[in-house]
Amino acid sequence: MIDAERRLLANALLDSSNQRFVLLSESCIPLFNFKTTYDHLMNSNISFLGSFDDPRKPGRGRYNPRMWPVINITDWRKGSQWFEVHRDIAVHIISDQKYYQVFQEHCHPPCYMDEHYFPTLANILYPELNSNRSITWVDWSRGGPHPGKFGWGDITDEFLNQIRHGSECVYNGNTTSMCYLFARKFLPQTLEPLLRIAPLLHVFDPWHSCRNGNYFSQWLWSAISFSQLEINPWKKLNSLAFPIKISSISFTFKLGRSHQGISRYKSYHQAF
């Protein structure tokens, strides 16, 4: 998985105008319109990559002492794989050989590279350039190894506004309630209520929505209308992940390996 993500970043970096890189999944939804999202990312002076020191078994308990002395347990971090990084960090992620090789050799279940490699790398190389938090909201309150999923009955404007403004964080040195730009995991059945509520929350302009019925595609279509720039899909690296560029931001979708995920990929791809 990390190999695929590094290749996607490398491909996106070929375009020198790309300054921000966002990794999303097919179950993610946007929480704000494109202009708000664009301004929030482009005006930030740091990246948004979840990275924290977890002293418990699922955190430090996954550290392999054989990683020493290249990676010390005090360097070890855990975080979400759904990241947004600045170009400088993206360059170091794809060019890293030193730490990547150590992870390849010594990070095996119950150690999972997608939960530890990027957070640990950012902590070692550029801790001052990372917020140590993700901009993709997930619900871990239900416990278990996987975050909560949301269906039709969960979608209300109150629920979405709680995600949008129910937290407190620091952005460019100031306290803000706008901590998340995306959220997951939203099931396909949430499409209709999301489309109904989204215009009320100004997530996208219904007059510019595309006709294939995909929530995220409608948001991206509004983004194209806003920016009036041409979308340039790059050659896809495999059938389950692909990047889309809008202005100076690269949005990469990493879809599940299910039949539904492949169908959604086709829907995204045909929309552009």
Secondary structure, DSSP 8 states (H G I E B T S, - for coil): -HHHHHHHHHHHHTSTT--EEEEEETT-EESS-HHHHHHHHHT-SSBB---B---STTTGGG--GGGTTTS-TTT--B--S--EEEHHHHHHHHH--HHHHHHHHH--TT--HHHHHHHHHHHHH-GGGB-SS-SEE---TT-SSS---B-GGG--HHHHHHHHHS--EEETTEEES---SEE--B-GGGHHHHHHHGGGGTSS-GGG--TT--HHHHHHHHHHHHHT--------SBTTEEEEEETTEEEEEE--SSHHHHHHHHHHHHH-
